[in-house]
Amino acid sequence: MNVRYTPRATQDLQDIFEYSRKENPFAAFRLVDRIESVVAELGDIPGMGSPTDKSGIQRFPVAGTPYLIFYEILQGEVAIVHIRHGARRPWAGPR
């Protein structure tokens, strides 16, 4: 399936990179690469996530990181709607 990042997810990824870059620029690139590779896997096997309390939204953890990818399957594509740190308060919905 095709994978598409929503504007919110794109901003999330940029924010994750910028935050991580302050501590370790090399690790920030690796982290974003890891997240993007998991997103690509979701395009191949979209059903590997678990349901959330939001209708149609699934969640998948990025192994080896504290991040979660939230996505939905829409008309033959995987839409990445949010990427967030798992220790943050529960997702409150659209920005």
Biopython code that builds the backbone (N, CA, C, O; Angstrom):
import numpy as np
from Bio.PDB.StructureBuilder import StructureBuilder

atoms = [
    (1, "MET", "N", (0.840, -1.185, 0.000)),
    (1, "MET", "CA", (0.000, 0.000, 0.000)),
    (1, "MET", "C", (0.883, 1.247, 0.000)),
    (1, "MET", "O", (2.004, 1.247, 0.509)),
    (2, "ASN", "N", (0.347, 2.280, -0.577)),
    (2, "ASN", "CA", (1.036, 3.568, -0.493)),
    (2, "ASN", "C", (0.961, 4.081, 0.935)),
    (2, "ASN", "O", (0.013, 3.790, 1.664)),
    (3, "VAL", "N", (1.965, 4.844, 1.324)),
    (3, "VAL", "CA", (1.994, 5.448, 2.652)),
    (3, "VAL", "C", (2.056, 6.957, 2.470)),
    (3, "VAL", "O", (2.808, 7.478, 1.647)),
    (4, "ARG", "N", (1.241, 7.639, 3.265)),
    (4, "ARG", "CA", (1.196, 9.097, 3.203)),
    (4, "ARG", "C", (1.279, 9.650, 4.625)),
    (4, "ARG", "O", (0.597, 9.164, 5.526)),
    (5, "TYR", "N", (2.114, 10.664, 4.820)),
    (5, "TYR", "CA", (2.195, 11.367, 6.101)),
    (5, "TYR", "C", (1.223, 12.536, 6.057)),
    (5, "TYR", "O", (1.202, 13.292, 5.085)),
    (6, "THR", "N", (0.423, 12.687, 7.100)),
    (6, "THR", "CA", (-0.397, 13.891, 7.201)),
    (6, "THR", "C", (0.523, 15.053, 7.576)),
    (6, "THR", "O", (1.644, 14.827, 8.033)),
    (7, "PRO", "N", (0.070, 16.285, 7.391)),
    (7, "PRO", "CA", (0.906, 17.414, 7.818)),
    (7, "PRO", "C", (1.296, 17.322, 9.300)),
    (7, "PRO", "O", (2.415, 17.676, 9.670)),
    (8, "ARG", "N", (0.385, 16.851, 10.134)),
    (8, "ARG", "CA", (0.692, 16.713, 11.563)),
    (8, "ARG", "C", (1.824, 15.715, 11.776)),
    (8, "ARG", "O", (2.750, 15.987, 12.540)),
    (9, "ALA", "N", (1.763, 14.566, 11.111)),
    (9, "ALA", "CA", (2.805, 13.546, 11.273)),
    (9, "ALA", "C", (4.144, 14.047, 10.739)),
    (9, "ALA", "O", (5.193, 13.762, 11.317)),
    (10, "THR", "N", (4.107, 14.785, 9.647)),
    (10, "THR", "CA", (5.342, 15.364, 9.101)),
    (10, "THR", "C", (5.968, 16.310, 10.122)),
    (10, "THR", "O", (7.179, 16.290, 10.338)),
    (11, "GLN", "N", (5.131, 17.140, 10.749)),
    (11, "GLN", "CA", (5.632, 18.061, 11.777)),
    (11, "GLN", "C", (6.148, 17.289, 12.984)),
    (11, "GLN", "O", (7.171, 17.653, 13.565)),
    (12, "ASP", "N", (5.445, 16.227, 13.363)),
    (12, "ASP", "CA", (5.906, 15.394, 14.483)),
    (12, "ASP", "C", (7.312, 14.867, 14.212)),
    (12, "ASP", "O", (8.181, 14.927, 15.082)),
    (13, "LEU", "N", (7.533, 14.354, 13.009)),
    (13, "LEU", "CA", (8.833, 13.791, 12.655)),
    (13, "LEU", "C", (9.921, 14.868, 12.699)),
    (13, "LEU", "O", (11.031, 14.617, 13.167)),
    (14, "GLN", "N", (9.599, 16.053, 12.215)),
    (14, "GLN", "CA", (10.560, 17.160, 12.264)),
    (14, "GLN", "C", (10.857, 17.555, 13.713)),
    (14, "GLN", "O", (12.006, 17.821, 14.066)),
    (15, "ASP", "N", (9.824, 17.590, 14.542)),
    (15, "ASP", "CA", (10.010, 17.941, 15.953)),
    (15, "ASP", "C", (10.867, 16.893, 16.678)),
    (15, "ASP", "O", (11.730, 17.243, 17.483)),
    (16, "ILE", "N", (10.626, 15.622, 16.389)),
    (16, "ILE", "CA", (11.423, 14.542, 16.987)),
    (16, "ILE", "C", (12.885, 14.702, 16.592)),
    (16, "ILE", "O", (13.779, 14.574, 17.428)),
    (17, "PHE", "N", (13.122, 14.981, 15.315)),
    (17, "PHE", "CA", (14.496, 15.166, 14.840)),
    (17, "PHE", "C", (15.161, 16.346, 15.556)),
    (17, "PHE", "O", (16.275, 16.222, 16.065)),
    (18, "GLU", "N", (14.479, 17.478, 15.591)),
    (18, "GLU", "CA", (15.070, 18.676, 16.203)),
    (18, "GLU", "C", (15.352, 18.460, 17.685)),
    (18, "GLU", "O", (16.400, 18.875, 18.180)),
    (19, "TYR", "N", (14.452, 17.831, 18.382)),
    (19, "TYR", "CA", (14.649, 17.580, 19.809)),
    (19, "TYR", "C", (15.848, 16.647, 20.016)),
    (19, "TYR", "O", (16.699, 16.903, 20.869)),
    (20, "SER", "N", (15.909, 15.576, 19.240)),
    (20, "SER", "CA", (16.990, 14.588, 19.381)),
    (20, "SER", "C", (18.331, 15.162, 18.946)),
    (20, "SER", "O", (19.369, 14.811, 19.507)),
    (21, "ARG", "N", (18.317, 16.026, 17.968)),
    (21, "ARG", "CA", (19.548, 16.609, 17.426)),
    (21, "ARG", "C", (20.296, 17.428, 18.468)),
    (21, "ARG", "O", (21.521, 17.531, 18.417)),
    (22, "LYS", "N", (19.567, 18.007, 19.407)),
    (22, "LYS", "CA", (20.211, 18.810, 20.449)),
    (22, "LYS", "C", (21.150, 17.960, 21.301)),
    (22, "LYS", "O", (22.194, 18.435, 21.746)),
    (23, "GLU", "N", (20.775, 16.713, 21.522)),
    (23, "GLU", "CA", (21.593, 15.805, 22.341)),
    (23, "GLU", "C", (22.666, 15.098, 21.524)),
    (23, "GLU", "O", (23.817, 14.996, 21.947)),
    (24, "ASN", "N", (22.273, 14.606, 20.341)),
    (24, "ASN", "CA", (23.196, 13.807, 19.543)),
    (24, "ASN", "C", (22.741, 13.829, 18.080)),
    (24, "ASN", "O", (21.829, 13.093, 17.702)),
    (25, "PRO", "N", (23.377, 14.673, 17.259)),
    (25, "PRO", "CA", (22.941, 14.794, 15.864)),
    (25, "PRO", "C", (22.964, 13.468, 15.095)),
    (25, "PRO", "O", (22.046, 13.187, 14.324)),
    (26, "PHE", "N", (23.986, 12.664, 15.296)),
    (26, "PHE", "CA", (24.069, 11.394, 14.584)),
    (26, "PHE", "C", (22.909, 10.477, 14.985)),
    (26, "PHE", "O", (22.294, 9.833, 14.135)),
    (27, "ALA", "N", (22.622, 10.426, 16.275)),
    (27, "ALA", "CA", (21.518, 9.592, 16.763)),
    (27, "ALA", "C", (20.178, 10.098, 16.243)),
    (27, "ALA", "O", (19.270, 9.303, 16.003)),
    (28, "ALA", "N", (20.045, 11.401, 16.067)),
    (28, "ALA", "CA", (18.794, 11.956, 15.544)),
    (28, "ALA", "C", (18.513, 11.440, 14.136)),
    (28, "ALA", "O", (17.377, 11.094, 13.814)),
    (29, "PHE", "N", (19.544, 11.387, 13.300)),
    (29, "PHE", "CA", (19.371, 10.845, 11.944)),
    (29, "PHE", "C", (18.990, 9.364, 11.997)),
    (29, "PHE", "O", (18.117, 8.919, 11.252)),
    (30, "ARG", "N", (19.639, 8.611, 12.867)),
    (30, "ARG", "CA", (19.321, 7.181, 12.997)),
    (30, "ARG", "C", (17.893, 6.970, 13.488)),
    (30, "ARG", "O", (17.195, 6.076, 13.011)),
    (31, "LEU", "N", (17.460, 7.789, 14.439)),
    (31, "LEU", "CA", (16.112, 7.676, 14.978)),
    (31, "LEU", "C", (15.069, 7.925, 13.892)),
    (31, "LEU", "O", (14.128, 7.146, 13.740)),
    (32, "VAL", "N", (15.235, 8.997, 13.146)),
    (32, "VAL", "CA", (14.281, 9.308, 12.069)),
    (32, "VAL", "C", (14.308, 8.208, 11.010)),
    (32, "VAL", "O", (13.256, 7.817, 10.503)),
    (33, "ASP", "N", (15.488, 7.706, 10.670)),
    (33, "ASP", "CA", (15.577, 6.594, 9.717)),
    (33, "ASP", "C", (14.825, 5.375, 10.240)),
    (33, "ASP", "O", (14.133, 4.697, 9.481)),
    (34, "ARG", "N", (14.959, 5.099, 11.531)),
    (34, "ARG", "CA", (14.265, 3.945, 12.123)),
    (34, "ARG", "C", (12.749, 4.120, 12.042)),
    (34, "ARG", "O", (12.031, 3.192, 11.669)),
    (35, "ILE", "N", (12.271, 5.305, 12.389)),
    (35, "ILE", "CA", (10.835, 5.583, 12.315)),
    (35, "ILE", "C", (10.342, 5.433, 10.880)),
    (35, "ILE", "O", (9.303, 4.820, 10.636)),
    (36, "GLU", "N", (11.092, 5.995, 9.929)),
    (36, "GLU", "CA", (10.682, 5.908, 8.523)),
    (36, "GLU", "C", (10.689, 4.470, 8.009)),
    (36, "GLU", "O", (9.866, 4.115, 7.165)),
    (37, "SER", "N", (11.604, 3.640, 8.505)),
    (37, "SER", "CA", (11.620, 2.247, 8.049)),
    (37, "SER", "C", (10.410, 1.487, 8.604)),
    (37, "SER", "O", (9.857, 0.624, 7.922)),
    (38, "VAL", "N", (10.001, 1.800, 9.827)),
    (38, "VAL", "CA", (8.797, 1.174, 10.383)),
    (38, "VAL", "C", (7.560, 1.641, 9.613)),
    (38, "VAL", "O", (6.655, 0.848, 9.356)),
    (39, "VAL", "N", (7.519, 2.896, 9.251)),
    (39, "VAL", "CA", (6.405, 3.409, 8.446)),
    (39, "VAL", "C", (6.329, 2.646, 7.124)),
    (39, "VAL", "O", (5.241, 2.275, 6.684)),
    (40, "ALA", "N", (7.465, 2.415, 6.498)),
    (40, "ALA", "CA", (7.482, 1.654, 5.241)),
    (40, "ALA", "C", (6.962, 0.229, 5.460)),
    (40, "ALA", "O", (6.243, -0.305, 4.615)),
    (41, "GLU", "N", (7.322, -0.383, 6.586)),
    (41, "GLU", "CA", (6.813, -1.722, 6.914)),
    (41, "GLU", "C", (5.301, -1.711, 7.057)),
    (41, "GLU", "O", (4.629, -2.659, 6.651)),
    (42, "LEU", "N", (4.763, -0.643, 7.631)),
    (42, "LEU", "CA", (3.310, -0.533, 7.774)),
    (42, "LEU", "C", (2.636, -0.496, 6.398)),
    (42, "LEU", "O", (1.510, -0.968, 6.246)),
    (43, "GLY", "N", (3.313, 0.057, 5.414)),
    (43, "GLY", "CA", (2.778, 0.046, 4.064)),
    (43, "GLY", "C", (2.698, -1.366, 3.502)),
    (43, "GLY", "O", (1.796, -1.685, 2.728)),
    (44, "ASP", "N", (3.649, -2.210, 3.896)),
    (44, "ASP", "CA", (3.664, -3.605, 3.435)),
    (44, "ASP", "C", (2.688, -4.476, 4.220)),
    (44, "ASP", "O", (2.034, -5.349, 3.650)),
    (45, "ILE", "N", (2.590, -4.241, 5.530)),
    (45, "ILE", "CA", (1.738, -5.060, 6.402)),
    (45, "ILE", "C", (0.937, -4.112, 7.310)),
    (45, "ILE", "O", (1.251, -3.991, 8.494)),
    (46, "PRO", "N", (-0.073, -3.451, 6.784)),
    (46, "PRO", "CA", (-0.786, -2.437, 7.565)),
    (46, "PRO", "C", (-1.549, -2.977, 8.772)),
    (46, "PRO", "O", (-1.866, -2.215, 9.685)),
    (47, "GLY", "N", (-1.846, -4.259, 8.795)),
    (47, "GLY", "CA", (-2.615, -4.807, 9.900)),
    (47, "GLY", "C", (-1.810, -5.151, 11.128)),
    (47, "GLY", "O", (-2.353, -5.736, 12.064)),
    (48, "MET", "N", (-0.516, -4.806, 11.163)),
    (48, "MET", "CA", (0.296, -5.218, 12.304)),
    (48, "MET", "C", (0.157, -4.300, 13.521)),
    (48, "MET", "O", (0.745, -4.580, 14.566)),
    (49, "GLY", "N", (-0.597, -3.227, 13.408)),
    (49, "GLY", "CA", (-0.811, -2.350, 14.555)),
    (49, "GLY", "C", (-1.927, -2.846, 15.445)),
    (49, "GLY", "O", (-2.602, -3.826, 15.131)),
    (50, "SER", "N", (-2.114, -2.161, 16.559)),
    (50, "SER", "CA", (-3.211, -2.505, 17.457)),
    (50, "SER", "C", (-4.208, -1.351, 17.479)),
    (50, "SER", "O", (-3.820, -0.194, 17.309)),
    (51, "PRO", "N", (-5.496, -1.658, 17.687)),
    (51, "PRO", "CA", (-6.501, -0.601, 17.684)),
    (51, "PRO", "C", (-6.332, 0.346, 18.871)),
    (51, "PRO", "O", (-5.784, -0.025, 19.909)),
    (52, "THR", "N", (-6.806, 1.554, 18.698)),
    (52, "THR", "CA", (-6.812, 2.547, 19.768)),
    (52, "THR", "C", (-8.267, 2.851, 20.109)),
    (52, "THR", "O", (-9.180, 2.261, 19.533)),
    (53, "ASP", "N", (-8.477, 3.761, 21.033)),
    (53, "ASP", "CA", (-9.845, 4.141, 21.377)),
    (53, "ASP", "C", (-10.435, 5.129, 20.368)),
    (53, "ASP", "O", (-11.591, 5.529, 20.504)),
    (54, "LYS", "N", (-9.661, 5.523, 19.370)),
    (54, "LYS", "CA", (-10.147, 6.396, 18.307)),
    (54, "LYS", "C", (-10.540, 5.528, 17.114)),
    (54, "LYS", "O", (-9.725, 4.752, 16.616)),
    (55, "SER", "N", (-11.739, 5.651, 16.671)),
    (55, "SER", "CA", (-12.272, 4.815, 15.595)),
    (55, "SER", "C", (-11.380, 4.846, 14.353)),
    (55, "SER", "O", (-11.090, 5.913, 13.812)),
    (56, "GLY", "N", (-10.954, 3.670, 13.912)),
    (56, "GLY", "CA", (-10.162, 3.536, 12.701)),
    (56, "GLY", "C", (-8.674, 3.792, 12.847)),
    (56, "GLY", "O", (-7.910, 3.550, 11.913)),
    (57, "ILE", "N", (-8.252, 4.278, 14.008)),
    (57, "ILE", "CA", (-6.842, 4.601, 14.228)),
    (57, "ILE", "C", (-6.152, 3.412, 14.882)),
    (57, "ILE", "O", (-6.646, 2.851, 15.860)),
    (58, "GLN", "N", (-5.009, 3.038, 14.329)),
    (58, "GLN", "CA", (-4.199, 1.967, 14.901)),
    (58, "GLN", "C", (-2.880, 2.555, 15.405)),
    (58, "GLN", "O", (-2.471, 3.649, 15.015)),
    (59, "ARG", "N", (-2.235, 1.795, 16.278)),
    (59, "ARG", "CA", (-0.980, 2.242, 16.894)),
    (59, "ARG", "C", (0.055, 1.143, 16.702)),
    (59, "ARG", "O", (-0.250, -0.045, 16.796)),
    (60, "PHE", "N", (1.300, 1.572, 16.427)),
    (60, "PHE", "CA", (2.377, 0.600, 16.308)),
    (60, "PHE", "C", (3.637, 1.194, 16.928)),
    (60, "PHE", "O", (4.012, 2.317, 16.594)),
    (61, "PRO", "N", (4.298, 0.458, 17.827)),
    (61, "PRO", "CA", (5.514, 0.973, 18.458)),
    (61, "PRO", "C", (6.723, 0.850, 17.529)),
    (61, "PRO", "O", (6.810, -0.068, 16.713)),
    (62, "VAL", "N", (7.629, 1.775, 17.669)),
    (62, "VAL", "CA", (8.891, 1.715, 16.942)),
    (62, "VAL", "C", (9.884, 1.037, 17.873)),
    (62, "VAL", "O", (10.354, 1.644, 18.835)),
    (63, "ALA", "N", (10.205, -0.226, 17.585)),
    (63, "ALA", "CA", (11.071, -1.018, 18.458)),
    (63, "ALA", "C", (12.396, -0.313, 18.724)),
    (63, "ALA", "O", (13.002, 0.270, 17.825)),
    (64, "GLY", "N", (12.827, -0.379, 19.972)),
    (64, "GLY", "CA", (14.096, 0.224, 20.357)),
    (64, "GLY", "C", (14.018, 1.715, 20.605)),
    (64, "GLY", "O", (15.029, 2.363, 20.878)),
    (65, "THR", "N", (12.804, 2.263, 20.508)),
    (65, "THR", "CA", (12.601, 3.692, 20.756)),
    (65, "THR", "C", (11.348, 3.844, 21.626)),
    (65, "THR", "O", (10.584, 2.891, 21.788)),
    (66, "PRO", "N", (11.140, 5.026, 22.179)),
    (66, "PRO", "CA", (9.912, 5.246, 22.946)),
    (66, "PRO", "C", (8.748, 5.765, 22.094)),
    (66, "PRO", "O", (7.728, 6.185, 22.641)),
    (67, "TYR", "N", (8.885, 5.743, 20.769)),
    (67, "TYR", "CA", (7.885, 6.363, 19.903)),
    (67, "TYR", "C", (6.819, 5.399, 19.411)),
    (67, "TYR", "O", (7.059, 4.209, 19.212)),
    (68, "LEU", "N", (5.628, 5.963, 19.223)),
    (68, "LEU", "CA", (4.475, 5.240, 18.697)),
    (68, "LEU", "C", (4.019, 5.918, 17.413)),
    (68, "LEU", "O", (4.013, 7.145, 17.311)),
    (69, "ILE", "N", (3.642, 5.110, 16.445)),
    (69, "ILE", "CA", (3.100, 5.624, 15.185)),
    (69, "ILE", "C", (1.606, 5.357, 15.197)),
    (69, "ILE", "O", (1.173, 4.224, 15.407)),
    (70, "PHE", "N", (0.823, 6.394, 14.972)),
    (70, "PHE", "CA", (-0.626, 6.275, 14.871)),
    (70, "PHE", "C", (-0.998, 6.430, 13.398)),
    (70, "PHE", "O", (-0.544, 7.357, 12.727)),
    (71, "TYR", "N", (-1.825, 5.516, 12.906)),
    (71, "TYR", "CA", (-2.156, 5.536, 11.481)),
    (71, "TYR", "C", (-3.550, 4.990, 11.245)),
    (71, "TYR", "O", (-4.148, 4.351, 12.111)),
    (72, "GLU", "N", (-4.053, 5.262, 10.044)),
    (72, "GLU", "CA", (-5.317, 4.682, 9.618)),
    (72, "GLU", "C", (-5.181, 4.226, 8.176)),
    (72, "GLU", "O", (-4.347, 4.725, 7.420)),
    (73, "ILE", "N", (-6.014, 3.278, 7.817)),
    (73, "ILE", "CA", (-6.010, 2.753, 6.460)),
    (73, "ILE", "C", (-7.212, 3.362, 5.748)),
    (73, "ILE", "O", (-8.357, 3.163, 6.153)),
    (74, "LEU", "N", (-6.932, 4.106, 4.681)),
    (74, "LEU", "CA", (-7.975, 4.819, 3.938)),
    (74, "LEU", "C", (-7.847, 4.545, 2.449)),
    (74, "LEU", "O", (-6.820, 4.865, 1.851)),
    (75, "GLN", "N", (-8.844, 3.974, 1.855)),
    (75, "GLN", "CA", (-8.910, 3.786, 0.410)),
    (75, "GLN", "C", (-7.591, 3.288, -0.182)),
    (75, "GLN", "O", (-7.048, 3.886, -1.110)),
    (76, "GLY", "N", (-7.094, 2.198, 0.365)),
    (76, "GLY", "CA", (-5.898, 1.583, -0.188)),
    (76, "GLY", "C", (-4.586, 2.253, 0.141)),
    (76, "GLY", "O", (-3.574, 1.965, -0.496)),
    (77, "GLU", "N", (-4.574, 3.147, 1.127)),
    (77, "GLU", "CA", (-3.314, 3.750, 1.551)),
    (77, "GLU", "C", (-3.253, 3.808, 3.067)),
    (77, "GLU", "O", (-4.275, 3.820, 3.754)),
    (78, "VAL", "N", (-2.035, 3.844, 3.565)),
    (78, "VAL", "CA", (-1.804, 3.989, 4.995)),
    (78, "VAL", "C", (-1.502, 5.463, 5.240)),
    (78, "VAL", "O", (-0.540, 6.007, 4.699)),
    (79, "ALA", "N", (-2.328, 6.098, 6.055)),
    (79, "ALA", "CA", (-2.130, 7.511, 6.389)),
    (79, "ALA", "C", (-1.543, 7.591, 7.791)),
    (79, "ALA", "O", (-2.189, 7.213, 8.768)),
    (80, "ILE", "N", (-0.318, 8.085, 7.879)),
    (80, "ILE", "CA", (0.340, 8.281, 9.172)),
    (80, "ILE", "C", (-0.219, 9.583, 9.732)),
    (80, "ILE", "O", (-0.004, 10.652, 9.160)),
    (81, "VAL", "N", (-0.937, 9.495, 10.853)),
    (81, "VAL", "CA", (-1.615, 10.677, 11.374)),
    (81, "VAL", "C", (-0.885, 11.340, 12.534)),
    (81, "VAL", "O", (-1.082, 12.526, 12.797)),
    (82, "HIS", "N", (-0.031, 10.569, 13.239)),
    (82, "HIS", "CA", (0.629, 11.147, 14.408)),
    (82, "HIS", "C", (1.792, 10.241, 14.808)),
    (82, "HIS", "O", (1.697, 9.018, 14.703)),
    (83, "ILE", "N", (2.884, 10.846, 15.266)),
    (83, "ILE", "CA", (4.026, 10.111, 15.803)),
    (83, "ILE", "C", (4.358, 10.787, 17.126)),
    (83, "ILE", "O", (4.622, 11.988, 17.171)),
    (84, "ARG", "N", (4.341, 10.007, 18.200)),
    (84, "ARG", "CA", (4.548, 10.639, 19.508)),
    (84, "ARG", "C", (5.320, 9.742, 20.465)),
    (84, "ARG", "O", (5.372, 8.524, 20.296)),
    (85, "HIS", "N", (5.905, 10.355, 21.448)),
    (85, "HIS", "CA", (6.625, 9.653, 22.508)),
    (85, "HIS", "C", (5.600, 8.940, 23.382)),
    (85, "HIS", "O", (4.610, 9.543, 23.796)),
    (86, "GLY", "N", (5.830, 7.667, 23.662)),
    (86, "GLY", "CA", (4.880, 6.873, 24.424)),
    (86, "GLY", "C", (4.692, 7.310, 25.863)),
    (86, "GLY", "O", (3.683, 6.960, 26.475)),
    (87, "ALA", "N", (5.632, 8.065, 26.427)),
    (87, "ALA", "CA", (5.518, 8.497, 27.813)),
    (87, "ALA", "C", (4.692, 9.777, 27.963)),
    (87, "ALA", "O", (4.368, 10.184, 29.078)),
    (88, "ARG", "N", (4.361, 10.398, 26.853)),
    (88, "ARG", "CA", (3.551, 11.618, 26.924)),
    (88, "ARG", "C", (2.115, 11.274, 27.278)),
    (88, "ARG", "O", (1.688, 10.129, 27.128)),
    (89, "ARG", "N", (1.374, 12.261, 27.745)),
    (89, "ARG", "CA", (-0.027, 12.019, 28.086)),
    (89, "ARG", "C", (-0.748, 11.492, 26.851)),
    (89, "ARG", "O", (-0.292, 11.716, 25.729)),
    (90, "PRO", "N", (-1.852, 10.806, 27.038)),
    (90, "PRO", "CA", (-2.551, 10.223, 25.886)),
    (90, "PRO", "C", (-2.882, 11.266, 24.831)),
    (90, "PRO", "O", (-3.137, 12.435, 25.125)),
    (91, "TRP", "N", (-2.868, 10.804, 23.622)),
    (91, "TRP", "CA", (-3.142, 11.650, 22.464)),
    (91, "TRP", "C", (-4.513, 12.289, 22.609)),
    (91, "TRP", "O", (-5.500, 11.599, 22.865)),
    (92, "ALA", "N", (-4.576, 13.591, 22.449)),
    (92, "ALA", "CA", (-5.814, 14.331, 22.633)),
    (92, "ALA", "C", (-6.589, 14.543, 21.337)),
    (92, "ALA", "O", (-7.679, 15.114, 21.361)),
    (93, "GLY", "N", (-6.048, 14.097, 20.214)),
    (93, "GLY", "CA", (-6.749, 14.268, 18.937)),
    (93, "GLY", "C", (-6.093, 15.316, 18.073)),
    (93, "GLY", "O", (-4.930, 15.654, 18.294)),
    (94, "PRO", "N", (-6.810, 15.842, 17.092)),
    (94, "PRO", "CA", (-6.217, 16.794, 16.133)),
    (94, "PRO", "C", (-5.681, 18.033, 16.805)),
    (94, "PRO", "O", (-6.199, 18.480, 17.828)),
    (95, "ARG", "N", (-4.631, 18.583, 16.214)),
    (95, "ARG", "CA", (-4.070, 19.856, 16.716)),
    (95, "ARG", "C", (-4.939, 20.994, 16.284)),
    (95, "ARG", "O", (-4.648, 22.148, 16.599)),
]
sb = StructureBuilder()
sb.init_structure("model")
sb.init_model(0)
sb.init_chain("A")
sb.init_seg("    ")
for serial, (resi, resn, name, xyz) in enumerate(atoms, 1):
    if name == "N":
        sb.init_residue(resn, " ", resi, " ")
    sb.init_atom(name, np.array(xyz, "f"), 0.0, 1.0, " ", f" {name:<3s}", serial, name[0])
structure = sb.get_structure()
